[in-house]
Amino acid sequence: MQILGIDIGGTGIKGAPVDIDSGQMLTERHRIPTPQPSVPEAVADVVAEIVNFFHWRGPIGCTFPSVVKSGVIHTAANVDKRWIGTDAHALFQQRTGCPVMVLNDADAAGIAEMEFGAGRGHMGLVIMVTLGTGIGSAMFVRRTLVPNTEIGHLVIRGKDAEERASDRARKEKELDWEKWAERVNEYLHYLEALFWPDLFIIGGGVSAKYNKFLPLIETRAEIVPAQLLNDAGIIGAAFAARVLVEPVHPTPDSVMTPPDQNE
């Protein structure tokens, strides 16, 4: 089955059709810079532009960097504040004329890694952390998503964790890999104290350079780099949106999302 995945970020919006049985993108992704300011109508225009680029008339899975409940946006850390309270599900469906599912961006990336990447087959408590402009998170308990965890906003030393340990913080503060790894280590140790995960998956753009910092990280849990890198959001969004077209019959190895995510 083919579904169009679209990944909305603070700097770029990208999409591609995905074969959700194999987790493979069927074309090169098409990327358009995120409008500034990133108000709802402007972002919806870009989503429609990507849909038209692929001449798409089927189901769409779409990520958003926010807490998303039943398609409604509840936070706006890295996009325009006018998104708060917006029904993105209704807006994107109206603009594209296609059935759309909207979910948190890190949740989508985690779904992709659990189904097709570094977490495939893992039945324990898994936390995926995406290190980029901010810190995204996705948590899975026996392959069931706990949605909208947003644990990148936990407070460490009086600041949002992402203000200290995101890849953006590394660049802005001109930290070397060793110094930045210390901050990431501190953040992951905090997560271990709260949740005792069995596996950490480290994603985001910086995961492509995992050899520069992962050897410096020490956690009780196993820690591995993401495998799908910047394609994870597109693939995970498309896979999650399969519920738009057919009933999902869970298998022991299938990633499940709770009903609220599928409405």
DRENDO-1510 file (C-alpha; in Angstrom, 1 decimal, always signed):
<recs>
REC; n; res; u; v; w
REC; 1; MET; +0.0; +0.0; +0.0 .
REC; 2; GLN; +1.2; +3.5; -0.8 .
REC; 3; ILE; +0.6; +6.5; +1.4 .
REC; 4; LEU; +2.1; +10.0; +1.1 .
REC; 5; GLY; +4.1; +11.0; +4.1 .
REC; 6; ILE; +4.7; +14.7; +4.9 .
REC; 7; ASP; +7.1; +15.9; +7.6 .
REC; 8; ILE; +6.6; +19.5; +8.8 .
REC; 9; GLY; +9.6; +21.1; +10.6 .
REC; 10; GLY; +10.6; +24.6; +11.7 .
REC; 11; THR; +12.9; +25.1; +8.7 .
REC; 12; GLY; +11.6; +22.7; +6.1 .
REC; 13; ILE; +8.5; +20.8; +4.9 .
REC; 14; LYS; +9.2; +17.6; +3.0 .
REC; 15; GLY; +7.3; +14.7; +1.7 .
REC; 16; ALA; +7.3; +11.5; -0.5 .
REC; 17; PRO; +5.1; +8.6; -1.2 .
REC; 18; VAL; +5.9; +5.6; +0.9 .
REC; 19; ASP; +5.4; +1.8; +0.5 .
REC; 20; ILE; +4.2; +1.1; +4.0 .
REC; 21; ASP; +4.7; -2.6; +3.7 .
REC; 22; SER; +8.5; -2.2; +3.2 .
REC; 23; GLY; +9.0; +1.2; +4.8 .
REC; 24; GLN; +10.7; +2.4; +1.6 .
REC; 25; MET; +10.2; +5.9; +0.1 .
REC; 26; LEU; +9.2; +5.5; -3.6 .
REC; 27; THR; +10.7; +8.7; -4.9 .
REC; 28; GLU; +13.2; +11.3; -3.8 .
REC; 29; ARG; +11.6; +13.5; -1.1 .
REC; 30; HIS; +10.4; +16.9; -2.2 .
REC; 31; ARG; +11.3; +19.7; +0.2 .
REC; 32; ILE; +10.1; +23.3; +0.5 .
REC; 33; PRO; +11.3; +25.8; +3.1 .
REC; 34; THR; +8.9; +26.4; +6.0 .
REC; 35; PRO; +7.2; +29.8; +5.5 .
REC; 36; GLN; +8.2; +32.6; +7.8 .
REC; 37; PRO; +6.2; +33.4; +9.7 .
REC; 38; SER; +4.9; +29.8; +9.9 .
REC; 39; VAL; +1.2; +30.7; +10.3 .
REC; 40; PRO; -1.4; +27.9; +9.7 .
REC; 41; GLU; -2.6; +29.2; +6.3 .
REC; 42; ALA; +0.9; +29.5; +4.9 .
REC; 43; VAL; +2.0; +26.1; +6.1 .
REC; 44; ALA; -1.2; +24.5; +4.7 .
REC; 45; ASP; -0.4; +26.1; +1.3 .
REC; 46; VAL; +3.0; +24.3; +1.3 .
REC; 47; VAL; +1.4; +21.0; +2.3 .
REC; 48; ALA; -1.0; +21.4; -0.6 .
REC; 49; GLU; +1.9; +22.3; -2.9 .
REC; 50; ILE; +3.7; +19.0; -2.0 .
REC; 51; VAL; +0.5; +17.1; -2.5 .
REC; 52; ASN; +0.1; +18.7; -6.0 .
REC; 53; PHE; +3.8; +18.1; -6.8 .
REC; 54; PHE; +3.2; +14.3; -6.5 .
REC; 55; HIS; -0.3; +14.5; -8.1 .
REC; 56; TRP; -1.5; +12.8; -5.0 .
REC; 57; ARG; -5.2; +11.8; -4.4 .
REC; 58; GLY; -4.9; +9.3; -1.6 .
REC; 59; PRO; -4.4; +9.2; +2.1 .
REC; 60; ILE; -1.7; +11.4; +3.8 .
REC; 61; GLY; +0.2; +11.0; +7.0 .
REC; 62; CYS; +1.5; +14.4; +8.3 .
REC; 63; THR; +3.8; +15.2; +11.2 .
REC; 64; PHE; +3.7; +18.4; +13.2 .
REC; 65; PRO; +6.3; +19.7; +15.8 .
REC; 66; SER; +3.7; +19.9; +18.6 .
REC; 67; VAL; +1.5; +18.0; +21.0 .
REC; 68; VAL; -1.3; +16.8; +18.7 .
REC; 69; LYS; -4.5; +15.4; +20.1 .
REC; 70; SER; -7.3; +14.3; +17.7 .
REC; 71; GLY; -5.7; +16.5; +15.0 .
REC; 72; VAL; -5.7; +19.7; +17.1 .
REC; 73; ILE; -2.4; +21.5; +17.8 .
REC; 74; HIS; -1.8; +22.2; +21.5 .
REC; 75; THR; +1.8; +23.6; +21.7 .
REC; 76; ALA; +4.1; +25.6; +19.4 .
REC; 77; ALA; +7.7; +25.6; +20.6 .
REC; 78; ASN; +9.3; +26.0; +17.1 .
REC; 79; VAL; +6.4; +27.3; +15.0 .
REC; 80; ASP; +4.2; +30.3; +15.1 .
REC; 81; LYS; +2.1; +30.5; +18.2 .
REC; 82; ARG; -1.1; +31.0; +16.1 .
REC; 83; TRP; -1.1; +27.2; +15.6 .
REC; 84; ILE; -2.2; +26.6; +19.2 .
REC; 85; GLY; -5.8; +25.5; +19.1 .
REC; 86; THR; -5.8; +25.0; +15.3 .
REC; 87; ASP; -7.5; +21.9; +13.9 .
REC; 88; ALA; -4.6; +20.9; +11.6 .
REC; 89; HIS; -6.5; +17.7; +10.6 .
REC; 90; ALA; -9.5; +19.7; +9.3 .
REC; 91; LEU; -7.3; +22.4; +7.7 .
REC; 92; PHE; -5.1; +20.0; +5.8 .
REC; 93; GLN; -8.0; +17.9; +4.6 .
REC; 94; GLN; -9.8; +21.0; +3.4 .
REC; 95; ARG; -6.7; +22.3; +1.6 .
REC; 96; THR; -5.7; +19.0; -0.1 .
REC; 97; GLY; -9.0; +17.3; -0.6 .
REC; 98; CYS; -7.4; +14.1; +0.8 .
REC; 99; PRO; -7.9; +12.1; +4.0 .
REC; 100; VAL; -5.2; +13.2; +6.5 .
REC; 101; MET; -3.8; +12.0; +9.8 .
REC; 102; VAL; -1.7; +14.4; +11.8 .
REC; 103; LEU; +0.6; +13.3; +14.6 .
REC; 104; ASN; +3.6; +14.6; +16.6 .
REC; 105; ASP; +6.8; +14.6; +14.6 .
REC; 106; ALA; +9.0; +12.7; +17.0 .
REC; 107; ASP; +6.2; +10.1; +17.5 .
REC; 108; ALA; +6.2; +9.6; +13.7 .
REC; 109; ALA; +10.0; +9.2; +13.6 .
REC; 110; GLY; +9.8; +6.7; +16.5 .
REC; 111; ILE; +7.1; +4.7; +14.8 .
REC; 112; ALA; +9.3; +4.4; +11.7 .
REC; 113; GLU; +12.3; +3.3; +13.7 .
REC; 114; MET; +10.3; +0.7; +15.7 .
REC; 115; GLU; +8.7; -0.8; +12.6 .
REC; 116; PHE; +11.5; -0.6; +10.1 .
REC; 117; GLY; +14.7; +0.6; +11.9 .
REC; 118; ALA; +16.7; +0.4; +15.0 .
REC; 119; GLY; +13.8; -0.7; +17.3 .
REC; 120; ARG; +12.4; -3.4; +15.1 .
REC; 121; GLY; +11.3; -6.4; +17.1 .
REC; 122; HIS; +12.2; -4.8; +20.5 .
REC; 123; MET; +9.6; -5.5; +23.1 .
REC; 124; GLY; +10.9; -3.5; +26.1 .
REC; 125; LEU; +10.5; +0.1; +27.0 .
REC; 126; VAL; +12.1; +2.1; +24.2 .
REC; 127; ILE; +12.7; +5.9; +24.2 .
REC; 128; MET; +13.7; +7.6; +20.9 .
REC; 129; VAL; +15.3; +11.0; +21.3 .
REC; 130; THR; +15.7; +13.3; +18.3 .
REC; 131; LEU; +18.5; +15.9; +18.7 .
REC; 132; GLY; +18.0; +18.8; +16.3 .
REC; 133; THR; +16.6; +22.3; +16.6 .
REC; 134; GLY; +15.0; +21.1; +19.8 .
REC; 135; ILE; +14.8; +17.7; +21.4 .
REC; 136; GLY; +11.9; +15.4; +20.3 .
REC; 137; SER; +10.9; +12.2; +22.0 .
REC; 138; ALA; +8.9; +9.1; +21.4 .
REC; 139; MET; +8.2; +6.4; +24.0 .
REC; 140; PHE; +7.1; +2.8; +23.4 .
REC; 141; VAL; +6.0; +0.2; +25.9 .
REC; 142; ARG; +5.8; -3.3; +24.4 .
REC; 143; ARG; +5.6; -1.7; +20.9 .
REC; 144; THR; +2.7; +0.6; +21.9 .
REC; 145; LEU; +3.3; +4.3; +21.5 .
REC; 146; VAL; +2.8; +6.6; +24.5 .
REC; 147; PRO; +1.9; +9.8; +22.5 .
REC; 148; ASN; +3.1; +13.4; +22.9 .
REC; 149; THR; +5.7; +12.7; +25.6 .
REC; 150; GLU; +7.6; +16.0; +24.9 .
REC; 151; ILE; +10.3; +15.0; +27.4 .
REC; 152; GLY; +12.7; +17.3; +25.6 .
REC; 153; HIS; +11.2; +20.0; +27.7 .
REC; 154; LEU; +12.1; +18.5; +31.1 .
REC; 155; VAL; +14.0; +21.1; +33.2 .
REC; 156; ILE; +17.7; +20.5; +33.8 .
REC; 157; ARG; +19.8; +23.1; +35.7 .
REC; 158; GLY; +16.8; +25.5; +35.5 .
REC; 159; LYS; +16.5; +25.3; +31.7 .
REC; 160; ASP; +14.6; +23.3; +29.1 .
REC; 161; ALA; +16.7; +20.3; +28.3 .
REC; 162; GLU; +16.7; +21.2; +24.7 .
REC; 163; GLU; +18.3; +24.6; +25.5 .
REC; 164; ARG; +21.3; +22.7; +26.8 .
REC; 165; ALA; +21.5; +19.4; +24.9 .
REC; 166; SER; +20.0; +19.9; +21.4 .
REC; 167; ASP; +22.1; +20.0; +18.3 .
REC; 168; ARG; +21.2; +23.7; +18.0 .
REC; 169; ALA; +22.6; +24.3; +21.4 .
REC; 170; ARG; +25.8; +22.6; +20.4 .
REC; 171; LYS; +26.2; +24.8; +17.4 .
REC; 172; GLU; +25.1; +28.1; +19.0 .
REC; 173; LYS; +27.4; +27.6; +22.0 .
REC; 174; GLU; +30.2; +26.3; +19.8 .
REC; 175; LEU; +30.6; +23.2; +22.0 .
REC; 176; ASP; +33.1; +20.5; +21.0 .
REC; 177; TRP; +31.7; +16.9; +20.7 .
REC; 178; GLU; +33.1; +15.9; +24.1 .
REC; 179; LYS; +31.5; +18.9; +26.0 .
REC; 180; TRP; +28.2; +18.4; +24.2 .
REC; 181; ALA; +28.2; +14.7; +24.9 .
REC; 182; GLU; +28.5; +15.5; +28.6 .
REC; 183; ARG; +25.2; +17.5; +28.4 .
REC; 184; VAL; +23.5; +14.7; +26.4 .
REC; 185; ASN; +24.7; +12.2; +29.0 .
REC; 186; GLU; +23.2; +14.3; +31.8 .
REC; 187; TYR; +19.9; +14.5; +30.0 .
REC; 188; LEU; +19.8; +10.7; +29.3 .
REC; 189; HIS; +20.7; +9.9; +32.9 .
REC; 190; TYR; +17.7; +12.0; +34.0 .
REC; 191; LEU; +15.5; +10.0; +31.6 .
REC; 192; GLU; +16.9; +6.8; +33.0 .
REC; 193; ALA; +16.1; +7.9; +36.6 .
REC; 194; LEU; +12.5; +8.6; +35.6 .
REC; 195; PHE; +11.6; +5.7; +33.2 .
REC; 196; TRP; +14.3; +3.0; +33.3 .
REC; 197; PRO; +14.2; +2.3; +29.6 .
REC; 198; ASP; +15.7; -0.8; +28.0 .
REC; 199; LEU; +16.8; +1.0; +24.8 .
REC; 200; PHE; +17.6; +4.5; +23.7 .
REC; 201; ILE; +17.4; +5.3; +19.9 .
REC; 202; ILE; +19.2; +8.6; +19.1 .
REC; 203; GLY; +17.8; +10.3; +16.0 .
REC; 204; GLY; +17.7; +13.7; +14.4 .
REC; 205; GLY; +20.1; +15.1; +11.8 .
REC; 206; VAL; +23.1; +14.7; +14.2 .
REC; 207; SER; +22.6; +11.0; +14.3 .
REC; 208; ALA; +24.4; +10.7; +11.0 .
REC; 209; LYS; +27.5; +11.8; +13.0 .
REC; 210; TYR; +26.9; +9.3; +15.8 .
REC; 211; ASN; +30.5; +8.1; +15.8 .
REC; 212; LYS; +31.6; +11.5; +17.1 .
REC; 213; PHE; +29.5; +11.4; +20.2 .
REC; 214; LEU; +27.8; +8.1; +21.0 .
REC; 215; PRO; +31.1; +6.5; +22.1 .
REC; 216; LEU; +31.2; +9.2; +24.8 .
REC; 217; ILE; +27.7; +8.4; +26.1 .
REC; 218; GLU; +27.4; +6.0; +29.1 .
REC; 219; THR; +23.9; +4.7; +30.0 .
REC; 220; ARG; +22.5; +1.7; +31.7 .
REC; 221; ALA; +20.2; +1.1; +28.7 .
REC; 222; GLU; +21.5; +0.0; +25.4 .
REC; 223; ILE; +21.9; +3.0; +23.1 .
REC; 224; VAL; +22.0; +2.9; +19.3 .
REC; 225; PRO; +21.8; +5.4; +16.4 .
REC; 226; ALA; +18.6; +5.7; +14.4 .
REC; 227; GLN; +18.8; +4.0; +11.0 .
REC; 228; LEU; +16.3; +6.0; +8.9 .
REC; 229; LEU; +17.8; +9.4; +9.7 .
REC; 230; ASN; +15.9; +12.4; +8.2 .
REC; 231; ASP; +13.5; +10.1; +6.4 .
REC; 232; ALA; +12.0; +8.7; +9.6 .
REC; 233; GLY; +9.3; +11.4; +9.9 .
REC; 234; ILE; +8.0; +10.9; +6.4 .
REC; 235; ILE; +8.0; +7.1; +6.7 .
REC; 236; GLY; +6.5; +7.0; +10.2 .
REC; 237; ALA; +3.7; +9.4; +9.3 .
REC; 238; ALA; +2.8; +7.4; +6.2 .
REC; 239; PHE; +2.8; +4.1; +8.3 .
REC; 240; ALA; +0.6; +5.6; +11.0 .
REC; 241; ALA; -1.9; +6.8; +8.4 .
REC; 242; ARG; -2.7; +3.3; +7.3 .
REC; 243; VAL; -5.6; +3.4; +9.7 .
REC; 244; LEU; -7.3; +5.8; +7.3 .
REC; 245; VAL; -7.8; +3.2; +4.7 .
REC; 246; GLU; -8.1; -0.2; +6.4 .
REC; 247; PRO; -8.6; -1.7; +9.9 .
REC; 248; VAL; -5.3; -2.4; +11.7 .
REC; 249; HIS; -5.1; -6.0; +13.0 .
REC; 250; PRO; -2.2; -6.0; +15.5 .
REC; 251; THR; +0.5; -8.6; +15.5 .
REC; 252; PRO; +3.0; -9.2; +18.2 .
REC; 253; ASP; +5.7; -7.3; +16.1 .
REC; 254; SER; +3.5; -4.4; +14.9 .
REC; 255; VAL; +3.7; -0.9; +16.3 .
REC; 256; MET; +0.4; +0.3; +17.6 .
REC; 257; THR; -0.9; +3.8; +18.2 .
REC; 258; PRO; -3.6; +4.6; +20.7 .
REC; 259; PRO; -7.1; +5.4; +19.4 .
REC; 260; ASP; -6.8; +9.2; +20.1 .
REC; 261; GLN; -4.0; +9.3; +17.5 .
REC; 262; ASN; -6.2; +7.8; +14.8 .
REC; 263; GLU; -9.2; +10.0; +14.9 .
</recs>
